[in-house]
Structures are given as C-alpha cells and as structure tokens.
Amino acid sequence: MIVLKTARELGIMKQACVISAKALKLIGEAIEPGVTTAELDKLAEDFIRSQGATPNFKGYAGYPAASCISVNDQVIHGIPSANRKLKSGDIVSVDLGALFEGYNGDNAATFACGDVSAEAKRLIDTTRESLYEGIKMARAGGRVGDIGAAVQSYVEARGYSVVRDYVGHGIGTSLHEAPEIPNYGISGRGIRLLPGMTIAIEPMVNAGGHKVKVLPDGWTVLTADGSLSAHFEHTVVITADGPQIMTKA
C-alpha cells in the first residue's frame, strides 16, 4: 500500500532526512587513505544518535552496522570492518539513514578516496547526474517508469549499465515501502506519482555489465565482472509544484 504523507508527517520526516544527509556529509569528509570503514561507520552512528535519532540500518533484517560502506567493485550493502583500510584510488559508496520520531530518511553517495582514475571519476559523476535526471521525472501525474527510463537512458548513453537486481523504494514510517522505484524501465508505465508520495531514488551504476553477485556474508553485493560500481540516493517528496529533495544537509 502506498501511503501519502500529510504536511505534519512531512515536517517530521524532513528532520529525519536532514540528519541522514548530515551524517552522510560527515562520512564523506572523513574519507581518506588509512581510515577504516568501521571508523567511518562509528562516526555516522555517533552523529545520528547525538541528534536524537536512531541509525535505521542497524538491526534491519539483522544488518550489523549503522551504514553500508561499499568499496570499488562492491555495489551495495558492504559491511563496515576494522580490517578494511581505505587506500588512495578507492571509490567508496556510503548508504545510511536515520529514524526520527517514527519517520525515516535514506541517502547515499560515492566518494573518491585520494587520487582516483579518470574513469572512476567519470563513473561517479555519471551516477550522480543520473540520479538528478531521475528526480526531474518524479512529478505528480507522471509514472514510476518515467524515473527509471530517465536514469537508464542517461547511464547507458555513457557506456555504463544500471543494476537490475536492486531498486529504489517508497519510504516513510518504514524504511522500505511501496512502490518499488527501478532504475530502468519504460516512460508512461508503472504506478502513477501523486503529491504526498515519498520515495528513495537510488541509481546503482556499474562500469561493466549489470549483473551482480552476493558474498557468503549474505549482504555484500559485488559486480559479477569485477568492474567498479557507484551509488547515489536521495529521499524525495512528490509535490504539486514538482519533486523536492528532502535529504539535504
């Protein structure tokens, strides 16, 4: 069931989203060669809790950390570890969110650690830009397929591929609500977008093919061909005046 949020609910949810965005920004600024992904995760958790919120990833379906930190060919759901020390040239995808007064925020971004290759930078830029292409299409009266088609066409025109196995989602009192928001599709198809809908749009883009695999830990998703992957996400509300990004620091 798709839940349309009231102005009061959106006001609370906005606070969850701002906390999420600030935590993501904090991690991004702390990424440098030599830091461990566990240290970054602690930074995020401590900040979220200091704001009177809860890290909504921690404990979700048994997930053990406050954030997902995925490096290089890891697409999503990388588990932070004291043994994973970042090095110059890595690209680091961070996905996290906060629960505040019963409402969730969710956002993600991929950061460069030190000096990265021109190809890695191009992948990061393309993925970020594809997110905003998708957001442009999140308009009242449109369809979910409009978002996915915009992301897919932008990504594929630049020689990359969008992950099919994982998609964006509705968000509110639950971290994952209806509807699903694929990063591929056909314009004019799918659920109609209505004012008050809150959705997380999150392109996951691979430098190689779109296929992925999951490690034995049951969480970490890698590109099947070992190519680099990038990930960006915003929580967005559909309004009569167009889409509004809620996860702004």
Secondary structure as UniProt FT lines:
FT   HELIX           7..30
FT   TURN            33..34
FT   HELIX           37..50
FT   TURN            51..52
FT   STRAND          54..55
FT   TURN            56..59
FT   HELIX           60..62
FT   STRAND          67..71
FT   TURN            72..73
FT   STRAND          74..76
FT   TURN            82..83
FT   TURN            88..89
FT   STRAND          91..100
FT   TURN            101..102
FT   STRAND          103..112
FT   HELIX           118..136
FT   TURN            140..141
FT   HELIX           144..156
FT   TURN            157..159
FT   STRAND          161..162
FT   STRAND          168..170
FT   STRAND          177..181
FT   TURN            187..188
FT   TURN            195..196
FT   STRAND          198..201
FT   STRAND          204..206
FT   STRAND          212..214
FT   TURN            216..217
FT   STRAND          221..223
FT   TURN            224..225
FT   STRAND          229..231
FT   STRAND          233..239
FT   TURN            240..241
FT   STRAND          242..245
//
